Amino acid sequence: MRVFAGFLALALLMSFPAIDARAQSPAARDNQFYVYISTEEYVWKEFLDDGSQALKENGMLFGIGFAFYHEFRNHLTIKPSIEIFGGSTDYDGRTQSGTPATTTVGYSGLKLGVDGGYRFRPSESVFLEPFGGIGIRFWTRDIKDGTTSTGSPTSGYKEDWTTVMARLGLRMDVSMFFFEAAVRYPIYNENTVGSDLTLYPGKQPSYFGEAGVKAGKFKGSIYYETLSFSKSDPVYMSSTTYVYQPKSTATMVGIRLGAAF
């Protein structure tokens, strides 16, 4: 899966000069580069089979990203993007035996995506653009050593997550304001725990919404994003012992600030 992500990253990076070259041709209509920084409140939760909450993480993640938007003369559009992000959260959960435990979790990851759409103008100050695309997000969830409620030490471990998602959405510009909403559905989910255990979390739809303002080259927005995974199939370690990824959700509320040129 990581090899696939590498090929997608290479394809996206190679698409920038190719698109730029087309932008110089008579068929090109509009193009825009967008560079931004972001900060978000990130909440991760996992749930037991009875629906009760097994753990909760909360913290701040930070990112830096780049997107290129191009509209052709026939109003078809393409938008490749890339973002790196990282940060840390506070972990409030329990051990496998059920004893409450606390620690911190480090996050680092990469988002890649490419969208294609069709832009039209129903009025003088309004643009609408239905779009579809594919995105990949992979990140490391580094759970640090911690302590239980009784003061006993706990050992940390790492998880490497990958999700590939198809998405459908709508963008809208109204004068200096812009809006975007999308629904996403996973094509592939993977969670590698340590170095020798791979789980495949279940597929659930997730959502993204963004609203912002443009003034000159400045572009700022607020956004809301979710990720949802249903319980994975179990992986048996022995005839009587098995592990699985429980139902898990992530909620992100953040701010993006950048320059469009």
C-alpha positions as CSV (number, residue, x, y, z in Angstrom):
1,M,0.0,0.0,0.0
2,R,2.8,2.4,0.7
3,V,4.2,1.7,-2.8
4,F,0.8,2.7,-4.2
5,A,0.9,5.9,-2.2
6,G,4.4,6.7,-3.5
7,F,3.3,6.2,-7.1
8,L,0.3,8.5,-6.5
9,A,2.5,11.2,-5.0
10,L,4.8,11.0,-8.0
11,A,1.9,11.2,-10.4
12,L,0.5,14.3,-8.6
13,L,3.9,16.0,-8.5
14,M,4.4,15.3,-12.2
15,S,1.0,16.7,-13.0
16,F,1.9,20.2,-11.8
17,P,4.3,21.1,-14.6
18,A,2.1,19.3,-17.1
19,I,-0.9,21.3,-16.1
20,D,1.1,24.5,-16.0
21,A,2.2,23.9,-19.6
22,R,-1.4,23.5,-20.7
23,A,-2.3,26.7,-18.9
24,Q,-0.1,28.6,-21.4
25,S,-2.1,27.3,-24.4
26,P,-5.2,29.0,-25.9
27,A,-7.4,26.3,-24.4
28,A,-6.6,27.4,-20.9
29,R,-9.1,29.6,-19.0
30,D,-8.0,30.0,-15.4
31,N,-5.4,28.6,-13.0
32,Q,-4.5,29.3,-9.4
33,F,-1.9,28.2,-6.9
34,Y,-2.8,28.0,-3.2
35,V,-0.3,27.6,-0.4
36,Y,-1.6,27.4,3.2
37,I,-1.0,26.5,6.8
38,S,-3.6,24.9,9.0
39,T,-4.3,24.1,12.6
40,E,-7.1,21.8,13.9
41,E,-8.6,20.3,17.0
42,Y,-8.4,16.6,16.5
43,V,-10.5,14.0,18.4
44,W,-10.0,10.3,18.0
45,K,-12.4,7.8,19.6
46,E,-12.6,4.0,19.7
47,F,-15.7,2.0,20.8
48,L,-16.3,-1.4,22.4
49,D,-18.8,-3.9,20.9
50,D,-21.5,-2.7,23.3
51,G,-21.2,0.8,22.0
52,S,-19.4,2.2,25.0
53,Q,-16.3,4.4,24.5
54,A,-13.0,2.6,25.0
55,L,-10.7,5.6,24.6
56,K,-10.6,9.2,23.5
57,E,-7.8,11.4,22.3
58,N,-7.8,15.1,22.0
59,G,-5.2,17.5,20.8
60,M,-3.9,19.9,18.1
61,L,-2.6,19.0,14.7
62,F,-0.8,21.4,12.3
63,G,-0.3,21.2,8.6
64,I,1.2,22.9,5.5
65,G,-0.3,22.3,2.1
66,F,-0.3,23.1,-1.6
67,A,-3.0,22.9,-4.2
68,F,-3.2,23.8,-7.9
69,Y,-6.5,24.6,-9.5
70,H,-7.0,24.8,-13.3
71,E,-10.0,25.5,-15.4
72,F,-10.0,24.7,-19.1
73,R,-11.9,26.7,-21.7
74,N,-14.6,24.0,-21.8
75,H,-15.0,24.7,-18.0
76,L,-13.7,21.3,-17.0
77,T,-11.4,21.6,-13.9
78,I,-8.6,19.7,-12.2
79,K,-7.3,20.2,-8.7
80,P,-4.3,18.1,-7.4
81,S,-3.3,18.8,-3.7
82,I,-0.7,17.7,-1.1
83,E,-0.5,18.3,2.6
84,I,1.8,17.2,5.4
85,F,0.6,17.3,9.0
86,G,1.6,16.4,12.5
87,G,1.0,17.1,16.2
88,S,0.1,15.3,19.4
89,T,-2.9,14.3,21.5
90,D,-3.7,13.4,25.1
91,Y,-4.8,9.8,25.4
92,D,-7.5,8.7,27.9
93,G,-8.2,5.0,27.6
94,R,-7.7,1.7,29.1
95,T,-5.4,-1.3,29.0
96,Q,-6.6,-4.6,27.4
97,S,-7.5,-5.8,30.9
98,G,-9.7,-2.8,31.3
99,T,-7.6,-0.7,33.7
100,P,-7.9,3.1,32.9
101,A,-4.6,4.5,31.4
102,T,-3.3,7.8,30.2
103,T,-0.5,8.8,27.9
104,T,0.2,11.0,24.8
105,V,0.1,10.1,21.1
106,G,2.2,11.6,18.4
107,Y,0.8,12.0,14.9
108,S,2.5,12.6,11.5
109,G,1.1,12.0,8.1
110,L,0.5,13.0,4.5
111,K,-2.6,13.7,2.4
112,L,-2.7,13.5,-1.4
113,G,-5.7,14.1,-3.6
114,V,-6.8,15.0,-7.1
115,D,-10.3,16.2,-8.1
116,G,-12.0,16.8,-11.4
117,G,-15.1,18.8,-12.0
118,Y,-17.2,21.1,-14.1
119,R,-17.5,24.8,-13.3
120,F,-20.5,26.9,-14.4
121,R,-21.8,30.4,-13.6
122,P,-25.6,30.6,-12.9
123,S,-25.3,34.4,-12.2
124,E,-22.8,37.2,-12.4
125,S,-21.4,36.7,-8.9
126,V,-21.9,32.9,-8.4
127,F,-19.8,30.0,-9.5
128,L,-20.9,26.4,-9.0
129,E,-18.7,23.3,-9.4
130,P,-19.7,19.7,-8.9
131,F,-16.6,17.5,-8.6
132,G,-15.4,14.0,-7.9
133,G,-12.0,12.6,-7.1
134,I,-9.8,10.3,-5.1
135,G,-7.7,11.0,-2.1
136,I,-5.2,9.0,0.1
137,R,-4.3,9.8,3.6
138,F,-1.6,7.9,5.6
139,W,-0.4,8.6,9.0
140,T,1.5,7.2,12.0
141,R,-0.2,7.0,15.3
142,D,2.6,6.7,17.9
143,I,1.2,5.8,21.3
144,K,3.8,6.6,23.9
145,D,4.6,4.7,27.1
146,G,2.1,5.7,29.9
147,T,0.7,4.8,33.3
148,T,-2.5,3.2,34.5
149,S,-4.7,4.7,37.2
150,T,-2.9,2.5,39.7
151,G,0.5,3.9,38.7
152,S,1.7,0.9,36.8
153,P,3.6,1.6,33.6
154,T,2.2,0.8,30.2
155,S,4.1,0.1,26.9
156,G,3.4,2.1,23.8
157,Y,3.3,1.0,20.2
158,K,2.9,2.4,16.7
159,E,0.1,2.1,14.2
160,D,0.5,3.0,10.5
161,W,-2.8,3.9,8.9
162,T,-3.7,4.1,5.2
163,T,-7.1,5.0,3.7
164,V,-7.9,5.6,0.1
165,M,-11.2,7.4,-0.5
166,A,-13.4,8.3,-3.5
167,R,-15.3,11.5,-3.0
168,L,-18.1,13.6,-4.5
169,G,-18.9,17.2,-3.7
170,L,-19.8,20.7,-4.6
171,R,-17.8,23.9,-4.6
172,M,-19.5,27.3,-4.7
173,D,-18.1,30.9,-5.0
174,V,-20.4,33.8,-4.1
175,S,-18.6,37.1,-4.6
176,M,-15.7,37.0,-2.1
177,F,-17.0,34.0,-0.2
178,F,-16.4,30.3,-1.0
179,F,-17.9,27.1,0.2
180,E,-17.2,23.4,-0.3
181,A,-18.9,20.2,0.9
182,A,-18.1,16.5,0.1
183,V,-19.0,13.0,1.0
184,R,-16.3,10.4,0.9
185,Y,-16.3,6.6,0.9
186,P,-13.2,4.4,1.5
187,I,-11.9,2.2,-1.3
188,Y,-9.3,0.6,1.0
189,N,-8.4,0.8,4.7
190,E,-5.3,-0.6,6.4
191,N,-3.8,-0.4,9.9
192,T,-0.4,-2.0,10.5
193,V,0.3,-2.4,14.2
194,G,4.0,-2.7,15.1
195,S,5.8,-4.5,12.3
196,D,3.9,-7.8,11.9
197,L,0.2,-7.3,12.4
198,T,-2.1,-5.8,9.7
199,L,-5.8,-5.1,10.2
200,Y,-8.4,-3.9,7.7
201,P,-10.8,-1.5,9.4
202,G,-14.4,-1.5,8.0
203,K,-15.6,1.0,5.4
204,Q,-17.9,3.9,6.5
205,P,-18.7,7.2,4.8
206,S,-17.1,10.4,6.0
207,Y,-17.8,14.1,5.4
208,F,-16.0,17.4,4.7
209,G,-17.2,20.9,4.8
210,E,-15.4,24.3,4.4
211,A,-16.4,27.9,4.3
212,G,-14.1,30.9,3.8
213,V,-13.3,34.3,2.4
214,K,-11.0,35.6,-0.3
215,A,-9.6,39.1,-0.3
216,G,-6.8,39.9,-2.8
217,K,-4.3,37.1,-2.5
218,F,-5.4,36.2,1.0
219,K,-7.6,33.1,1.5
220,G,-8.8,32.0,4.9
221,S,-11.4,29.4,5.9
222,I,-12.8,27.2,8.7
223,Y,-13.5,23.5,8.0
224,Y,-15.0,20.4,9.5
225,E,-14.0,16.9,8.7
226,T,-14.7,13.3,9.8
227,L,-13.2,9.9,9.4
228,S,-15.2,6.7,10.3
229,F,-14.1,3.1,10.4
230,S,-16.3,0.1,11.5
231,K,-14.8,-2.8,13.3
232,S,-12.3,-4.9,11.4
233,D,-12.4,-8.6,11.0
234,P,-10.4,-10.4,13.7
235,V,-6.9,-11.7,13.2
236,Y,-6.2,-14.8,15.2
237,M,-2.9,-15.0,17.1
238,S,-3.7,-18.5,18.4
239,S,-6.8,-20.8,18.4
240,T,-8.2,-18.8,21.3
241,T,-6.6,-15.3,21.0
242,Y,-7.5,-12.7,18.4
243,V,-7.1,-9.0,17.9
244,Y,-9.2,-6.5,15.9
245,Q,-9.5,-2.8,15.3
246,P,-12.6,-1.6,17.0
247,K,-15.0,0.9,15.6
248,S,-13.1,4.2,15.4
249,T,-13.9,7.8,14.5
250,A,-11.9,11.0,14.0
251,T,-13.4,14.5,14.1
252,M,-11.4,17.6,13.0
253,V,-12.4,21.2,13.3
254,G,-9.8,23.6,12.0
255,I,-8.6,26.9,10.3
256,R,-6.7,27.3,7.1
257,L,-4.8,30.5,6.2
258,G,-2.9,31.0,3.0
259,A,-2.2,32.8,-0.2
260,A,-3.7,32.2,-3.7
261,F,-1.9,33.5,-6.7
